[in-house]
Amino acid sequence: MLTPPPEEQTPNPASSNPYNGNSSFDVVSTYNNILSTDSLITKPVAAIESLIALLSASPPSTISETLSLLESATSELKDSVPNSIALSAGTDLFQRYLISTLQQGSAQYAKSKAKRNSSSGNGDFRAIRAHLLANGRLFVQRAKESRGQIAKIARKFVRDGCTVLTCGRSRVVAAVLSAAAEDGAKFRVVYAQESKEALSKSSTDIATELRRKDIPVATIPFAALAASLPYVTFALAGAESVVENGGIISGMGTNQMGLLAKSFGKPFYVVAESHKFVRVYPLGGNDLPLGQNVLDFWTQNGEEEREHEDGKGKAEVEAVDFTPPNLITALVTESGVQTPSAVSEELIKIWY
């Protein structure tokens, strides 16, 4: 489980930062820019990096003002996207880490101040803030490295002669399969997507990379999932978010793949970084505020109005679905292989 890093030597508060002195910092633009410039970054980590950049750009104040700034920026980030669950995993985790760090730093500097009988309160807070930002960046670095750690753990599931069924554009799944291929494993991959047209856009990178490593890849539409499962050893999927009951929010079609895998008696493994764990406990997919309209009912008489609405330039929302924990055989994080029920235990360790 991703935990706050150990304390480091406090750096100079005036460290080089392109945001220093910027009073009109736009946290939403920063978040979107981070996602657009780094194709490998996850939404929770992008949110954490945005908040760190905001704190770096803000002048030293008090602990109360820092927490208030963080809370307002977090609300602004969540309001800027239709589906804020993945983003919330990062902002909530960082907020908990920040509060814990500030409390520890305040206690340490209070003891230090009492020993030397000084009154440099503002200097103390600058040191606490610099300590927070330095460890915050280390926190982000560890989150980024977790993908490689998961690949090493999950690689043992990919054995010679097996056939892996997967879908979506999970970077962790790609890392696991690539690691297995680089280790010399001889396996095959069945890659499912919405349609042949979608296949040419979203699965090209993963399929091409695996084929380049001499791994045979078959691409199929979701309509062919049931027909392909008799030839599959196990199903493997990534997750955008992992909710408290052990279920996952992932690309549309993941739930369908899980249902069919269970009906055929095939294991269904999920690989996800622990920073995607989020404190949401849904009873089903309908309980989640995903900000998407799966069923779009309309009639011929309403076609003109529908076309008018479609032409207003709405922001495109990537379709996702909810896969309940009873369909998941095991969840693999950087901490190891876990059952879905272990998610709530990990969240309790962080928050309570």
N, C-alpha and C positions, 0 to 999 in steps of 0.2 A: 504494500500500500504506500502511495506517495505521502511522505511526511515532511514537515518543515526541516530544512537543512540545519546542521549544527552551526553554532555561532562562529563568525569569522572576525578577523581583525577589522575594526571599523575604518573605512577608507575616508579620504578627505571629502567633506560634504560638497565641495566645489568641483567634483569630478566632471570630466567632459561629458556633456549631454546636449544634443541639438535642440532640446525643448526648453532649456533653462531660460528663464526670463520671459517666456511666452505666456501672457495673461489670457489669451483667447484660444485656449487649447480645445480642440474638437475631438472628444473621445470616440465618437461614432465614426468619424472619418478616419481616425487612426486605426480603429478596429478593422474597418473595411479595407484599408490600405495594406495592413498586415496580411489579411487573408488573400488579397489579390496578388501580392508580391511573393508570397511563400506558399507554393502549392502543397507542401508537405505538412504545414501547420494545422492543428486541429482548432475548432472553434473555442473550446475552453481555454486553451493556451493563448490564442489570439486575444481573448478577453482579458486574461491576466496581464499580458504584455501591454495592452492598452491602458490598464489601470496603473501599472508601474510607470509608464510614460507620463501619465497624468500627474502622479505624485512627484515625479522628477521635475515636471514643468511648473509645479505650484511652489510658491515661496514657503519657507518654514513658518508654521503656525503653532497650534496646540494639538494635543491628541484628539480632543473633542471636534475641532474643526477638520482635522484629517479624516476622521471617521464619517463626519457629515458629508465631506467632499466625495468620499468613496461611495457612500450610499446614494447620493444624487446621480453620480456618474453611472453606477450600476443600473439604476432605474432608467436612465437615458438609453443605455445600451439595450436593455431588455425591450423597451418600447420601440426600438428602431427595427426590430425583426419580427416577422409573423410567428415564428416558432423559436421561443427563447429558452427552451429547456436545455439544449446543449450548451448554450452560452452561460446559463445559470450555474451549471456544474463548475465552471471556472471561476465566476465571480463569487459564488458562495464559498468555495474552497479558499480563495485568496482572502476574502473578508475574514474568515475564521483564522487563517494564518496571520493576517495583519494584527488582529486584536490580540492574539496570543503573543506575538512578537513585541507589540507595544507594551503589554502588561509586564513581560519579562524585562524589557529594556528599562521601563520606568522604575521597576523595583531595584534593578542593578544600579542605575544612576542615582536613585534616592539614597542607597547605602553609601555610594561613593561620595555623594555630596555631603552626607552627614559626617563622614570621616574627615573631610577637609574643610568643613564649615564654610563653604563658599556659597554664593548666591547667583551663580551663573545659570539660571533656569533655562534661558533661551538657548544658551550654548549646549546644555544638556539635551534639549529636544532636538537640536540640529544633529547631534551625534546619534541619538536614537533613530532619527529619520534616515540618516545615511546608512546606519546599520541595517535598517529595514529594507532599503532599496537594494543594497548589496546582496543580502540574503534572498530577496525577492527574485533577483535575476538568476541566482543559483537554483532557486526553486523552479523557475521556468526551464532552465537547462536540464534539470533532472527529469522534468515532465517530458521533454523532447526525447531524451535518451531511453525512455521506457519502451518505446516501440521496438528498438533493437533487443532489449531484454526479453520482451514477449516472444519475439521471433526465435530466440534461442530455446525458450521453454516449449513453445508449441511445435517446434520443428520435429520433435520426437513422435508426434502423431502422424506425420507424413512419412510413410515407410515404402520400401521398394514394392512395386506392383499395385499400389493402391490407386484409387480414382477419387479425386476430391471434387465435390460439387460446391460452387460458390456463386455469389451474385454481388452486385453493387460495385462501389469504387473504394472499398476500404483500403487505406494505406497499410494497416496492420496485416491484413490478409496478404497483401502483395509482399510485405516484408517476410512473412512466414514462408510463403511458397518460394520466394527467391532464396531464402536461407537454406531451405531443403534442397533446392536445385544446386546451389553452390557447394553443398556438402556431398553431392554426388548421388542423391536419392533418385530413383527411377520411378516416376509416377505420372499420372495423367490428370488433367483438369477439365471439368465441365463448367463452362461459364454461362450463367443464365441472365437474360435481360428482357426488357419489355417487348422488344421487337427487333427485327433485323436492322432497321434504321437506327435504333438506339444502340445496338451492338457496335456499330461502326464508330460511334462517338465516345461512349463511356468505357468500353472494355478494351479498346485498341491498345492502350498503353500497357496494361497488365498482360494481356494475351500476347502481344508482340514481344515483350520482355521475356516471358516464359518460353516462348517458341525460340527466341534467340539463344536461350540456355538449353535448347534441345529437349524441352518439355512439351509433349503433345497437348494441345488445347482444342476442345470442341466448344463452339459457341452455339447456344440454343435459345429460343424464346421461352418465356415462362410457361407457355402453353404446352411445351414438351417436357416439363419437369417430371411428371409422373412416369412418362415413358422412359426417361433416362435413369431413374432411381434404382432399378434392378442392377445396373452396372456400376453404381456408386458405392464406395466404401464408407464415406462419411461426408457430412455437410459442414462447411466452414463459413462463418460470417463475421463481419465487424459490427461496430455499433457507433451510432452518433451519441447516444447517452445510455447509461445503465441505471435504471430506476431502483428504488429501495427494496422492492420485492424480488429483485433479480431478473426482471424482464428487461428487454432492450428496445430502444427506438432506433430504427435503422432504415435503410432505403426501402421504398415500396417493393413488396414481393418477398421480403425476408420472412415474414410471418407465414406466407404460403409455403415457402421452402421448408420451414420448420414443421408445419403441419404434415406435409407430405413425407418428410424424412421420418417423423415419428410413426406414421401409418405404415411405412415400409420397414420399420425396425432399424433404421439407420441412425447412428450417433449424430448429434448436432452440436458442434463446438462454436463458442463465441470468443473472439479475441478482442480485447479492449483495454485501454490504459485506465488506471484507477482514477485519474483526474476527470474521467467522464462519469463517475458515480454522482448521482444527483438525488437530493432529498425530495423525491416525489413518490407517492405510493398510490398508483392507479389500480382500480379494480378491473379495468379493461381499457382498450384503446380509445373509447369514447370519452374517458375521463381526462384525457390529455389535451391541453390547449395547443394543438399542432398548427393552427392557422392555415388549414388547407380544406378545400372542398372536394372530397372524393366523388360524391354523387352530384352531378350537375344536370338536374332535370330541366327540360324545356320543351316547348311545342313549336310547331311551324309558325304559329301566329307571333310567338315571342322571339323568333329568330333575329329579326331586325334589331330589337332592343338588346339582345345578347351580343350581337356583333358590335353594337355601339359600345357596350361595356368592355368588351375585349380589346377595343381599340384605344382605350384610355391610358395605355402604358403602365399597367399594373406590374409591380415587381414580381418576378418569377419565383415561385416557392418550390423548392425541391421536395417532391412527395416522399413521405416516410410512413411507416406503419409500426405497430407495437407487437412484439413477440412475447407472449407470456412465459414465465419461468418454467412452467411444466413441460415446455417443448425443448428446453435447453439441457443438454447432457452435462456440460461443464463450461465454466467461464475461466478463461486464461488471462491473467494480468501479469504485470511485472513482478508481483509477489508470488506467483505460482498458479497451480490449477486449483480452482475453487468450485464449490457448488453454488448455484444461484442464491441460495438462502444466506450465503456468507456476505452478501453485499450489505445487508442491514447491519451486520456485526461490524463491518469495516467502517461504515458511516458513524456508528455509535462511538467507535474509538476516536474518530476525528472530532466529533461535535460534543461529546459528553465526558 
